Amino acid sequence: KDAGTTLIVIVNSDKQAALTPWHDHGVRRQPARERVKVIRSLACVDAAVEAIDTDESVAATLRLLHPDAFANGGKRKATDQEAAVCRELGIEMIEGLGVELLMLTPYTQHYDWGKPKAQSIVATLGRAKDAPGAESKPFAELWMGDHPSGPSVVRCGLQRSSSPLQSVLRRTPSMLGSKLADQAQLPFLLKVLSIHKALSIQAHPDRELAARLHREKPDVYKDANHKPEIAIALSDDFQALCGFRPVEELTQLVEAVPELRSLIGEEAAEALEASLGNPVREGIALKMAYCNLMHSGDEVVGENLQRLLARFESTPEGQLPQLEESLRELIQRLHGQFGEDIGIFSVFFLNFVHMKVGECLYMAQNTPHAYLSGDIVECMACSDNVVRGGLTPKFRDIEVLCEMLDYVGAPPARIKPSELDSGVLLYADPAIEEFQVTHVKLSAGAERRICFSSRGPAMAFTCEGQGSVKISGKTEVLEPGVVFMLAAAAEALIVATADLSVFAACCPLEYFKN
């Protein structure tokens, strides 16, 4: 009744009831007149009427009543006839009342760093084959969730777009489970990324800083939430910068790369060397060096970058010190993409990682990072807050970035998946509050009954293969790009007709205990 001021319930007629198989087990089927009386007795119901239809729909009754909105109860979705009448008469269709499975259309983001359509898994999963202007657009991200910057849409019975997911969840919060029902919002956001050009040097704020930034600059920082995230490689060419490299490595680079030493200054270079072995002093020296770099003027950055590139050109491959040699190609590539950008020198400070399919990188709040190439599944707390510092024409909040970062030199944080069962991998970490990701792989002909979360909803998509998802007598086809959401505690049967790969995000059990 939250969707309107008056609730009228349409009760199936006896003829309609006879169309549905009845396994009585000794129980008498109630006549329509008795069911109408029972429904009318409910305090939340304003009126109950018996349907005049003779088929399984209530299209004729809807045409007679002409309500403002129509919603199916139980686990039914609108029939084609009902959907047609609603469109004709301008009746709003409300999806999700009592359902355990929603089929969704994800939201595609066309950021300039995305891959061209022909190369992008985002374009493939987003079914962009016939989209107008698709050939000229980069396909960067596929969003699966209810964030207002890119909400998924619930598909109605005729496969036409209907309500944004966020509005459906507000009207049917029971899908989210008791803990999430009041806020009527998913705590996480699931994405697929196709990376053609490097993303910005960036970090995501913790909750306290996010709240302040949103309050002070709401046009830049769109929400007040933190944004820890994980990246699961879908291709063997996934590359990223993630977290400050061990200070011992940075010290070797400062010694080997005169252009880097010039930008951070002698005092910072000496402080780094003197700090080795003392974690507190290492953090102080690391902050001094990185802040000096990020506050360098454009002219001095350009001069040092040109000297660095000239030295690369004059030095045969394999003749540079090992660490510097490992970064040569990346620095040249980034220069080709961004010109004389200060973010290129962040390569010396941050861990440069190469990931293979199935490997997972973890970016905690306040951790500097940048994705460089490849395809990934990404999951994060539901936020779009980004503090940028380089490799971008967008706004760079250098002061905020330099103050917010965790200045700890260490190898990059990775998450090793745990095998819950054959073909079921779980990507989770105790430090991550809001989300975990399950990867289900089934061979052709196999099936698996699974409940991703006993307390909250799950957001899932088919990455590869063919099959179906079945729940409460309802069956939906699974193929690449099909996105679906399961209600809290819903148990689904996933069937593979060809080798099938499904990723699903949900909240960890511990989230519901806090």
Secondary structure, 3 states (H helix, E strand, C coil): CCCCCCCEEEECCHHHHHCCCCCCCCCCCCCHHHHHHHHHCCCCCCEEEECCCCCCCCHHHHHHHCCCEEECCCCCCCCHHHHHHHHHHCCEEECCCCCCEEEEECEEECCCCEEEHHHCHHHHHCCCCCCCCHHHCEECEEEECCCCCCCCEEECCCCCEEEEHHHHHHHCHHHHCHHHHCCCCCCEEEEEEEECCCCCEEECCCHHHHHHHHHHCCCCCCCCCCCCEEEEECCCCEEEEEEECCHHHHHHHHHHCHHHHHHHCHHHHHHHHHHCCCHHHHHHHHHHHHHHHHCCCHHHHHHHHHHHHHHHHHCCCCCCCHHHHHHHHHHHHHHHHHCCCHHHHHHHHEEEEEECCCCEEEECCCCCEEEEEEEEEEEEECCCCCEEEECCCCCCCHHHHHHHCCCCCCCCCECCCEEEECCEEEECCCCCCCCEEEEEEECCCCEEEECCCCCCCEEEEEEEEEEEEEECCEEEEECCCCEEEECCCCCEEEEEEEEEEEEEEECCHHHHCC
